[in-house]
Amino acid sequence: MSLDHEYEEKKGADVYSQQVGGADQIDPHTHHTFEEEQIVHHDGLKRSLKSRHLAMISIGGVIGTGLFLGTGSALSHGGPLGLFLGYALMGSICYSVMVSLGEMISFLPIPGGHIALAARFVDPALSFTMGWNYWYNWTIILPAELSAAAVLINLWNHTINNALWISLCLIVVVVINFFGAGVYGECEFWFASIKVLTIVGLIILGIIITAGGGPDHKKTGFEYWRNPGAFVEYAGIKGSLGKFLGFWAVLTQAAFSYIGTEIVAIAAGEAKNPRRNLPRAIKRVYVRILVFYLGGTFIIGLIVPSNDKGLALNAGNALASPFVIAIRRAGIPALPSIINACLLTSAWSAASSDLFTSSRAIYGLALTRQAPKVFARTTRGGIPYVAIGFCSLFGALAYMSLQSTAGQVFGYFANLTAAAGLMSWWGICFIYIRFEKGLRDQGISKSSLPYSSVLNKGAFAAKYAITMITIILFFSGWSVFLKGKWSSADFITNYLPVWLFPTLWIGYKLIAKTRFIRTTEMDFVSGLDVIEAESYEEPKPTTIAGKIWGAIM
């Protein structure tokens, strides 16, 4: 059945309707659309993100300090093979989430991304829960990244108070976002380009070191896989159980390293030619996972032994990076400072993305009347200035890291974001399962979508991801149950978001009296005319350089 025919059948039907930009909303009490005068009036976001911006935003969500620094402790926990397998398994989950999200957001690239899709295809209560969970996730990570940037600068200068570096970084991030999505996208393009060049360069350097091309001319090959071994026995637990727990410790850490890949969905409402550019960005996610994470973790296992003491020292700066440890072992000077500079730009990039994402999350909530309507206000240039200003205030929490007691409390808040990010992925998969069933029940072929994945026939990829995420979340705090390892703070930070998510969902349902959208009532047509009007065929490149650039971006 064509979407045009579907539209004709649904004219006048009592279905959920939401125009792109929030024109029509459903009242959860009556299940009827609001009158025009009741709608939140605003100028709306503008589509100013180009194809290359989206491509680099999706890359920037994959490459971060989790790859540069987090892999060090993961290697010490799981060994080289445990490290590789943990990141490989988590990469398959990440890709499954992204193809599920890609099908939906390419079809309906609306402000609020998956938060708005939750209200449209599942339940306004799920939209409320995912929206505030997502807003909290990125609002609290913002000051964490600012603090990380200050620590990175300490590698060069210990004499100046970190408050100055935090302030300077916060000002830069706020200014970038107040200039609009176009400027944010351009900055992210260059920041992400630096990250790509850095990780590619480090992988190539790792291959050279492994082959004996370093100043010490030592060929390592698979030596560290034999001694100290391919796996590590976690916490001194002997045998297969200890090795499995080491792998699982890598898996839970890898899960948090991949969080952020879905940011491209939040940017969908401000993307130019979304029907073409979003599928292109989604399709290339697997290449980035294979090259950057799997390639990077495989090389790390070849150039650094899992028992190297440097993996547990100097946490927070470039000296803790397994790449830097390998470089120093090979006798190569100067590179640690260069890598630290690249990490600093990575922290800036992450902080800028955090503010962008959190402001768009609360903007999307305001459109659906699940946040104060003042957050839906935009300038004529499409900048949600109230949302950006409000979210930027939370950057001041970074100053808590300057004092030990306050820093510990702030650390608890930051730790809560890890599980919150996985809960967002869980919600995306749940939305897709409902979305796919709605398509089938209404007789709409997936071939009519701008993008569809063969992995999601029968929602297979989404079901696989939601199952694995549930298992990972359930066992995320397992280490506190080991003998002598109990920590109330670690237990709470691992499991509070898991319980808070259904609590918010059920609580909002009871208060607002919302109900699940039936698959036969799902609205697959409202706003399509606007989206299709903004889609167009772009001219194909004719030069060799243009074709290469098009293939990359």
N, C-alpha and C positions, 0 to 999 in steps of 0.2 A: 504494500500500500504506500503510495507516495505521501510526502508530508503535505503537499498542497491539498490532496484529497482529504487527508486527516483534518486539515484546517477547516474545510467546508463542513465536515461532520460535526466539528466541535463548536461551531458558531452558536453563541447563546447558551452553551452548556455551563453548568455550575461547576467549574473547575478552577484549580489554583492558577492565578495569572500573575505574572511578574514581568514587566517590561524591563529591558536592559536599562540600567541606571535607576531602577526602582520606581517606575511609573505607577504600576498597579500592584497592590498588595492584598493578600487574603486576610480576612479577619478570622482567627482560629476559633472564635466562638460561634460565628454564624456560617462560616465557609462561603462568604460572599465577598466580592471585591469592594474596596472602599470607594467612596465617592471622590471625585477629582479634588474637591476642596480639602479633603482630609489627608491628602498625600503630602509627604515631606517635600517641600519645594527647594530645589538647589540647581546650580548650573550643571553639575555632573562632571565626572572625570572625562578627560580627553585622551584619545588614542594617540600617543606620542612615542611609544616604544617600538623601535625598528626590529627587523629580523635578527640582526647581529646582536642587538641588546638582549633579546629573549634568549638567544643561543648562549650568551655569556652569563646571563642570570641563572640559567639552568646549570651551567658548568660551575659557577660560583657557589651554588648550593651543594655541589658534590665535593669540591676541593676546599679544605679548610684545615684548621689546626689539628683536627682529628687524624688527618693523613700525615701532616708534618710532625706532630708531637705525640698524639695519642697512640700511634702504632708502636711507640717505644715500650710503654708499659704493657701493651697487648702482647708484644713479642716476649717479654719477660714472664708473662703468665702462661702463654700457650705454646711457645716455641715456634720455629719457622713454619712448620706445616700447620700447626694449630692456628697461627695467625692468618695464613693464606686461606684455609678452609673456612674460618669464621667470617672473614670479609667476603669470601665468595658466596657463602650461603646468604649472608645479609644483603649482598648485592642482588641476588635473585629476588629477594623479597622487595627491595627498593624498586627494581624494574617492574615487578608485578603491580605495585602501587601506582607507578607512574603511567603505565599503559592504561590502567583502569581510569585514572584521573584524566589522562589525555583524551580518551574517547568522549568523556563528558564535557570537558572544558573546551575542546575544539568545536563541539557541537553548539555549546552555549557559553561563549566567553563573556560572562557577565561580571560586574563588580561584586567583590566578595568571594569569588571563586567557589571552592567547595563548600564554604559556609552558606552561601546563597543556594547552592544546589541541594543542600540538605533539607532546606525548607520546601523546596520545589518538588523533590522526589521522595522524601521520607516523612518528615514531621518538623514543624517549626520548633518543637522542643529540642530536637537534635541540632538544629541550626543554632539555637541559643547556646547549647552546651559546647558545641565545637567552636563557635565564635569566641566565647569568653575563654575557653581553654587555649585556643590559638593565640588570642591577644595576650594572655598571661605569659605563654611560652616565650614569645618574642620580645615582650616588654621587659622581662626579667633577664633575658640573655643580653640585651643591649648594655646594661651596666657591667655585666660580666666581661664582655668583649672590650669595653673601655678600660677596665682594670687590667685585662690581659695585655693591652697595648702599652700601658704604663710599665708593666713588668718587663716587657720586651725591650723598652728603651733603657731600662736599668742595666742591661748588658754593657751599654756604653757609658752611662752616667749614673752614679749612685748618690751624688751630692744634692741634687734638686728634688724637692718634695714631689711625690707622685701626683699630688693634687693638681699641679700645673699641667702635667701631661694629660691627665684625665679631662681637664677643662678644655685644652686645645683640641683634643680628639672629638669631644662632644660638640664643640662649636663647628668643626668641619662637617661632621655628620648632619647636624641640624641644617646648616646652610645648604648642603647638597640636596636634602629633601625638600626644603622650602623653594628651591628653584624648579621643582616639578619632576614628573616621571622621566621626561626626556633627558634632563641633566643627570638624574640618578642612573638611568640606563647607560648613558655615555661614561660616567665614572665607573660603573660596574663593569663595563666592557674593558676598560683599561686595567682596572684592578684584577679582574679575572684573567686577562691576558698575561699579566705578570705571574699569577699563580700557575697558569698552564706552562709558561716557559720555564718556571722554576722546577716544577715536578718532572717535566720532560727532561730537562737538563740533569736533574738528580738521578733519574732512572738510567740515562745514558752513562753518567759518571759511575753509577753503581756497577754497570756492566763492565766498564773499563777496569774498575778496582778488582772485581771478581776475576777478571782475566789476567791480572798482574800488571796492569798498566799504570799503577800508582808509583810514587817515588820509592816505596819500599819493594816494589816488584814482587809482592807476595800474591800468588794465585790461591784464592780461597775455594773457588768452585762450590761443591756441596759439602765442604769440610764441616761447617757448623750444623749441618743436618745430621752428621754422624757424631760429632762431639761439640757441644753437650747433648745433642739429640734433636730429633724432629719435633718431639712434644716435650712439655714440661709437666712434672707432677705437681699439681697445684697444692699450695699450703702444706707440702711435705706428705701428702696422701699418696701412698705407694700404689703401683700397678695401674691397671686400665682405668679404674675409677678416678685416680688423681689426674691422669692424662685427659680424660673426658671433661673433668671439671675445669682444667686449664683451657681446653677448647671453648667451653661454655662461657668462661670469663671473657674470652676474646669476643665471642658472639654478642654478648650483652653490650660490650664497649663499642663494637663495630656498629651495632644498631644505632647508637647515639651519634656516631660519626656521619652517618648517612642522612640524618634528619636535616631538612632544609631544601632537599631536592625539589619538594613540591611548591616552593615559593613562586615558581613560574605560573601557577594557577591563580595566585592572588594578583599577579601582574596582567592576567588575561584581559581584564576590563579596560586596560590602558594600552593594549597592543594594537599596532597597525595591522591591517589585513589579517585578522586573527585566524580565519579559516585556513590560511596557508601557512602562516608563520608558527602557530602553536604546534601543529603536527610535526613540523620540521624540527622544532626544539625537543619534542618528546621522543621522536624516533631515534635521535642521536644519544639519548641518555645511556643506552647499553654500551655504546662505544666508550663513553667517558668512564663508566664503571670498569670495563675491561682494561682500558689503558692505564687510567690513573690509580685506581684502588688495587685491582688484581695485579697489574704490572708492578706497581709500587711496593705492595706487601711481599710479592715474590722476591724482588730484588733485595728488600730489607733483610729477608731471611738468609740471603746469601752473603751479605757483607758485614753483619753484626751477630755475634753469638748471643744467645738468649740469656746467658749468665753474666753479661757485661755489667759492671757496677754502675756505669754511667747512665743506664736506662732508668735507674731509680733516683738519680740525683739531678739537681738543677731544674726541677720541674717548673714549667712555665716559660722558659726561654729557649733559644735555639740550641743551647748546649745539650738539652734533653732529647733533641731529634736524633733518631737512629742514623739518619743520613750524615749528620755532623759528627756523630761518634765514629762512623766508618771513615769519614774524611780525615779525622784526627789520627785514627789508628794507621791510616795509610801515609801519614806525614805530609798532608797537603795544607799549607797555611792560608790565612786570610778568609777562606770561604765561610767560616761561622758567622762573621759580621754581615757578609752579603746575604746569607740565608736569613739572618735575623731581620734584615731590612725587608726582605720579601714577606716574612711572617708578619711584620708590622703593617704592611699594605693589606695583607689578608685580614688582619684584625679590623682595620679601617673599613674594608669592604664588607665584612660581616656585620659590623655595627650599623653601617648605612642601610644594609638589607633588613636588619632587625627593625629599625625605625620605620622604614617603608612598609614592611609587612604588618607590623602591629597597628600602624595608622590605618591601613586599608582594611584590616580585620574589624576594627571598631567602626569604621565608616560603613562597611557592609552590614554590621549589626544595627546601625542607626537607620539604614534604609528599610530594614524589616521591623522597625520599632522595637528592637530588643536592646537598644542602647539609647540614651538621650538624643533627640533629633538634632541637637546642635552639632553633633559630630558629623552630620551629613552635609554641612555647609562647605562649599567650595568657592574658590575665586573664579573669575571668568576664564582664567587659564586652566581650570580643572584641578587646582591644588586643594586638597582637603586640609586647609590650614588649621582648623580647630583640632582635628584629629592628630595632626602632626605635632602641634604645640603641646597638646595634652600628653601624648606618649613620650615626647622628648623630656618632659619633667622627670620621668622615672630614670633617666640617665644619671640623675643626681645620686641614686642609690650606690653608684660606683664609689662614692666617697666613703661609704661604710667599710670598704676594704682597707682603708688607711688605719683603722684601729682593730686590734686583734679580736676583741669581743664582738664588735659590730660586724667585723669581717666574717666571723664564724656564723653569725645569724644570716648574713647575706649569702654565705656559702650554702646554707640549707635551702634558701629560696632558689638559688641557681640549680641545685641538684634536682629539685622538683621538676625542672623543665625537661629533663631527659625522658621521663616516663610520659609527660604531657605530650611530647612530640610523637611518641609511638601511639598514643591514644588518638591523635589526629589522623595518623595513617590508618588505624583501625576504622575510624569513622568514614574515611574516604572509600575504603573497600566495602563497607556496609552500604553506603550510598550507591556504589556501582552495582552491587548485587540487586538492589531494588530497581535501579535504572534499567538494567538489562532485562529484568523480568517485565517491567512496564513496556519496553519495546516489543517483547514477544507477545504479551497479552493484547496489545493494540495493533498487532500485525505489521509493525514497522521493521523493515529489513535493516540490519546493521550496515549493509552495503551503501545505504543512503547517507551514512554519517561521513563527515569530512575525514575522519581517521578511525580505523578499527584495527584491532590486533587479533591475530589467529590464536594467540595464547588465551584470549578471553572468550572463546567459544563456550557457552554455558557458564560464563563468569568464572572459568577455571582459575585464572591468574589471581583474581580478587579473593576467591575462596581459599586458595593456597596461602596468600599473604595474610589474610585475616586469621587463619588458623595458626600460622607461625608466630604472628605478633601476639596473639593471646597466650601462647606457650611461653614466649620470651618475657612478657610482662608478668606472668604468674611466677616465674622463677627468677625474676630480675634481682631480687634481694636474697638469693639463696645463701650467699657467703656468710651472712650474719648468723646463720644457724649452725655453722661449724663450731666445734668446741673451742671456747675461749675467744671467739670472734664477735660475740653479740654487741650490737650498737643500736640503741634506740633511735638515734638520729638517722642512721643509714636505713633502718627498717621503715621509718615514717616517710623519708624522702623517696624511697623506692615504691611504696604502695599507696601513699595518700592520693596521688592523682588517679590511680586505678579505681579507687572507691569514690572519689569526688566526681568523676565523670558520670556514672549512672545516677548518683545522688542529684546532681544538677538536672539531668535529663528527666528523671521521674518527678522531681520537685517542680520544675517548670510546667510539666504536663498537668500536674494536679492543680497548680495555681491558674494557669491560662486555659485549662481544659482543651488542650489541643488533641488532635487525633492523627493517626497515620493516614497519609494520602494513599488511597487505593490505587493499584496499578492501572485500573481502567480509567481513573480520573486524572492521572498524571498529565501535565500540560507540556507537550513537546513542541508547541508551535508559537506561543506568545513571545514576541521579541525577535523572531527569526527574520522578519522583514527588515528590521533595523540592522541586524548582523549581516544579512546577505547584501544589503546596500553598501556596507563598509568593506565587503570582500571584493577582490578584483584579481585578474590575472596579471602577474608581473612579467615584464619582458625577460626572456631568457638571455643569459650572458652569451656574447659572441666571441670574446677573446679567451685565450687560454687562462690568463690570470683570473678573469671573471668566473670561468667555470670552476677553477680550483677553489676560489673564495666561496662560490655558491655551494660546493660540495662540503666545505668545512662548516659554513654558517647555516 
